[in-house]
Amino acid sequence: MFKLTSLNLNGIRSATSKGLQAWLQQASPDCICVQEVKAQAADVADKFETLAGMKGYFHFAQKKGYSGVAAYTRLEPSDVVVGFDGGEFDGEGRYVELRFDTPTRKHSIISAYFPSGSSGEERQQAKFRFLNVMYPHLQALKAQRDFILCGDINIAHREADLKNWRSNQKNSGFTPEERAWVTKLTGEGGMVDVYRQLEPDTTDTCYTWWSNRGQAYANNVGWRLDYHLATPALAAGARTVDIYKAEKFSDHAPITIGYDWSS
């Protein structure tokens, strides 16, 4: 069983101060994809280059204290790809891909952080531009190799994926355009939403993010924003899923899926 975790840290320094490393030692994933590192190379050096025995590979944002992703792994990748569009979004530190290639198979694990549009129309339009370039990138990659994209995609796909869906239909993260993008990706795009493959009917237990406003976490007024999106061959190997909520390392919860890589 290959245990793969995804977690938006909302700052690596903040998350590790809240017990993340101790939990990782206990949970013992084989790989963890993290988003919103909110750090630069100098901040990571000699502090966060490894987590719980896993080596990290990073894509830092140009802007300090902003975005940034990483993937920590116990396995040595055969190659590491940093960035995906060569333009607007690579400067924001949103994509790192670890490749694990052998003579008989080509597998990748991707840590990705999709933009949020909640701060206003300008960022919402940037989010749409991101989706417009990410879709063909994933389709081209899918034609070459199997992969699992882990990350905070900042979209709740279905009504079951957030508590207050009726009042959020015009809000970023649940607009018809964003939901249609996920529908297309997991339909004609051939990708699999692995959590929903394993748990097709859950509602209030599926959430992975809660606003810091009010009593959202205490009242479980959440959203499912963190995904494993896999090519069918790897999705077929998914066996177990866990969203860990006993401790709070950030405003997101880690989601871990166990894969049978021999499938």
C-alpha positions, 0 to 999 in steps of 0.5 A, a space after each residue: 500500500 502506497 499512502 499519499 497525503 495532500 494538505 494545504 499548510 497555510 504556511 509551513 512554519 505555522 503548520 509545523 508549529 502545530 504538530 504536523 511533523 509528529 503526526 506525519 511520524 505517526 501516520 507515516 505516509 510514503 509521500 505528502 503533497 503540500 500547498 501554500 508553503 508561504 516560504 522561500 528557499 532560504 526559509 526552508 534550508 536546514 529547517 524544512 528540507 525534510 519532513 518526518 524522514 521524507 525529502 522535499 521538492 519545491 516550487 516557490 512563488 516569486 512573491 514572499 509569503 505567498 503560495 508555493 508547493 512541495 512534495 515530500 517523498 520517501 522514494 527517490 524520483 527519477 525526475 522532478 518537473 517544476 512549473 507547468 505553463 512557463 508563464 503567469 502561474 509558474 511565477 506563483 509557485 503552483 506546480 511540482 511533479 515528481 516522476 517515478 519511471 521504470 522500464 515498464 511504467 511511467 508514474 507521476 505525483 503532482 502537488 498543485 495549488 489552484 488559485 482562489 478567486 475569493 478576493 475579487 474579480 481580478 483574481 477570479 479571472 486569473 483563476 479562469 485563466 489558470 483552469 484554461 491552461 491547466 486542462 490541456 496540460 493535464 490532457 497532454 500529460 495523461 497521453 504520456 504517463 499515469 499520474 495523481 494530482 494532489 492539491 487544493 483546487 479551490 473548487 467544490 464540485 457537487 452540492 454535496 461538497 459544501 455545507 451551504 451550497 444554495 447561498 454559494 452558487 455565485 461565489 468563487 469556488 462554486 460557480 457554474 463555470 468552475 464546477 463545469 471544469 471539474 465535470 469536464 475533467 472527470 468526464 470527457 477528460 478521463 480523470 478520476 476524482 478518487 475520493 468520490 470513487 471511494 466515497 460517492 455519497 458522503 456529505 458533511 464528512 467529506 469537507 477538507 476546509 473551513 473558514 476561519 470566520 465565525 464558528 465554521 470549524 466547530 459547526 462543520 460548515 465546510 467545503 471539499 477543496 482538496 482532491 486526488 485526481 488520478 488517471 484511471 489506471 492509478 485510481 483503480 488501485 485506490 483502497 482506503 481514504 482518511 480525512 484527518 480532523 483530530 488535530 488542526 494544522 491549518 484551515 485545511 485537513 489532510 486527506 490520505 488515500 492508500 493505493 495498491 501500486 501493483 494494480 
